[in-house]
Amino acid sequence: MAGRLKAPTGRYGGKTAEERQAERRRRFLDAALQLFGDTPGYRNTTVAALSEAAGLSTRQFYEEFRTLEDVLAALHLQVNG
């Protein structure tokens, strides 16, 4: 029986809080790049639409960013950094 049990991974698949936060941020930035660069564009994108495209909640959006402008600035740094 020894050696057959796997170590518990918890409900987050063994990812740390920092890894989960980085994954959420990446998902928001990927979705923003798609929405800002295509239809509907930056001016017509809402937090709700961005959150839906990222597959996350608006609460999670506001945990990562204050405004859509903050997302745009983060994208600028990512693309041009």
C-alpha contacts under 8 A as a table, 3 or more apart, distances in Angstrom:
res1	aa1	res2	aa2	distance
1	M	4	R	5.74
1	M	5	L	7.81
2	A	5	L	7.13
3	G	6	K	7.70
8	P	14	G	7.96
9	T	12	Y	7.00
9	T	13	G	5.22
9	T	14	G	4.42
10	G	13	G	5.96
10	G	14	G	6.07
11	R	14	G	7.58
12	Y	15	K	5.73
12	Y	16	T	7.90
15	K	19	E	5.89
15	K	20	R	6.39
16	T	19	E	5.14
16	T	20	R	6.30
17	A	20	R	5.14
17	A	21	Q	6.11
18	E	21	Q	5.07
18	E	22	A	6.12
19	E	22	A	5.13
19	E	23	E	6.16
20	R	23	E	5.04
20	R	24	R	6.24
21	Q	24	R	5.14
21	Q	25	R	6.18
22	A	25	R	5.09
22	A	26	R	6.09
23	E	26	R	5.07
23	E	27	R	6.18
24	R	27	R	5.08
24	R	28	F	6.28
24	R	56	L	7.72
24	R	60	Q	7.88
25	R	28	F	5.16
25	R	29	L	6.20
25	R	64	E	6.57
26	R	29	L	5.09
26	R	30	D	6.00
27	R	30	D	5.15
27	R	31	A	6.14
27	R	54	A	5.36
27	R	55	G	7.94
28	F	31	A	5.20
28	F	32	A	6.02
28	F	50	L	7.03
28	F	51	S	7.00
28	F	54	A	5.37
28	F	61	F	7.54
29	L	32	A	4.95
29	L	33	L	6.08
29	L	71	V	6.89
29	L	74	A	7.76
29	L	75	L	6.46
30	D	33	L	5.24
30	D	34	Q	6.46
30	D	54	A	7.55
31	A	34	Q	5.16
31	A	35	L	6.16
31	A	50	L	6.36
31	A	53	A	5.73
31	A	54	A	5.31
32	A	35	L	5.04
32	A	36	F	5.58
32	A	37	G	7.93
32	A	50	L	6.33
32	A	71	V	7.39
32	A	72	L	7.83
33	L	36	F	5.36
33	L	37	G	5.73
33	L	75	L	7.21
34	Q	37	G	5.44
34	Q	38	D	5.99
35	L	38	D	5.29
35	L	39	T	5.95
35	L	40	P	6.05
35	L	41	G	5.68
35	L	42	Y	7.01
35	L	45	T	6.92
35	L	50	L	7.41
36	F	39	T	7.08
36	F	40	P	6.80
36	F	41	G	4.09
36	F	42	Y	4.33
36	F	43	R	7.97
36	F	45	T	7.13
37	G	41	G	5.80
37	G	42	Y	7.43
38	D	41	G	5.50
40	P	43	R	7.66
40	P	44	N	5.43
40	P	45	T	6.00
41	G	44	N	5.64
41	G	45	T	6.13
42	Y	45	T	5.34
45	T	49	A	6.35
45	T	50	L	6.80
46	T	49	A	5.13
46	T	50	L	6.18
46	T	68	L	7.82
47	V	50	L	5.11
47	V	51	S	5.99
47	V	58	T	6.62
47	V	61	F	7.48
47	V	68	L	6.91
48	A	51	S	5.11
48	A	52	E	6.10
48	A	57	S	7.83
48	A	58	T	6.05
49	A	52	E	5.10
49	A	53	A	6.12
50	L	53	A	5.09
50	L	54	A	6.15
51	S	54	A	5.08
51	S	55	G	6.06
51	S	56	L	5.08
51	S	57	S	5.49
51	S	58	T	5.64
51	S	61	F	6.58
52	E	55	G	4.94
52	E	56	L	6.04
52	E	57	S	7.01
53	A	56	L	7.74
56	L	60	Q	6.52
56	L	61	F	7.50
57	S	60	Q	5.20
57	S	61	F	6.47
58	T	61	F	4.80
58	T	62	Y	6.38
59	R	62	Y	5.29
59	R	63	E	6.38
60	Q	63	E	4.98
60	Q	64	E	6.53
61	F	64	E	5.35
61	F	65	F	5.94
61	F	66	R	7.98
62	Y	65	F	5.05
62	Y	66	R	5.61
62	Y	67	T	7.68
63	E	66	R	7.75
65	F	68	L	7.48
65	F	70	D	6.08
65	F	71	V	6.62
66	R	70	D	6.41
67	T	70	D	5.26
67	T	71	V	6.84
68	L	71	V	4.97
68	L	72	L	6.28
69	E	72	L	4.93
69	E	73	A	6.18
70	D	73	A	5.06
70	D	74	A	6.17
71	V	74	A	5.05
71	V	75	L	6.13
72	L	75	L	5.07
72	L	76	H	6.16
73	A	76	H	5.02
73	A	77	L	6.34
74	A	77	L	5.17
74	A	78	Q	6.14
75	L	78	Q	4.93
75	L	79	V	6.01
76	H	79	V	5.30
76	H	80	N	5.79
76	H	81	G	7.48
77	L	80	N	5.23
77	L	81	G	4.72
78	Q	81	G	5.28
